[in-house]
Amino acid sequence: MNNDNMNNDETRRSTGGSVVGFIIRFVVAAIVLLVTSWIVPGFSIRGFWTALIAALIISAADYFIGKIFNFDASPFGRGLSGFIVSAAIIYITQYFVGNMAVSIWGALIGALVIGLIDMLLPTRFM
């Protein structure tokens, strides 16, 4: 194996570029959403599959906002504006995911809780 292949393999492993790493990140993100729904009033997700679909939609919205506006929509990525965009993404996600209900206050507090959990256990889904 030459140096180029070794560097690509090391980069892929360190960034979680494998399919297994990708799946694990979304499973952890779904668990974070379930924990958030358990802690935050006004933030309700019923079932693991619902949380997994919500994590996929939230990640896709974050990705597209990042690509279109060159803006990190993570709760602590851009200060207050990133926090507000993150809460808006969470709030809007409920319209695409059945068995998910989020109030405006639930989205704001949920973005805070998700940001705090993400500081301890980075999943990079928001």
C-alpha positions, 0 to 999 in steps of 0.5 A: 500500500502506498502513502496516498492510499494510507493517507486517504484511509486515515482521513476517512477513519478520522472523519467517520467517512465509512458507511458504518460511521455514518449510520452510527452518527445518525443512530446517536443523533436519533438517541439525542433527539429522544433524550431531548424529547424526554427532557424538554416540554413542548418537544415530543418525538414518539419512537426511535424510527421517528427520531431517526427520520427527524435526524436525517431531515435536520442533517439535510437541512443543515447541509443545504443551509451550509452549502447555499448560505455558507452558514453553520446552523449548529446551535453554538456554531454561529452564536445567537444566529446559529442558535435561532436557525437551529431552533427554526430547523427543529421547528420546521422538521415537525411538518415533515415527520409524523409523530413529532410535535414541537412548540416554538419554546420547545424548539428553542429549549431543544436547540439548547439541549441538543447543543449542550449534548453535542458539546459532550458527545459530538454527532454533528447532525445539526 
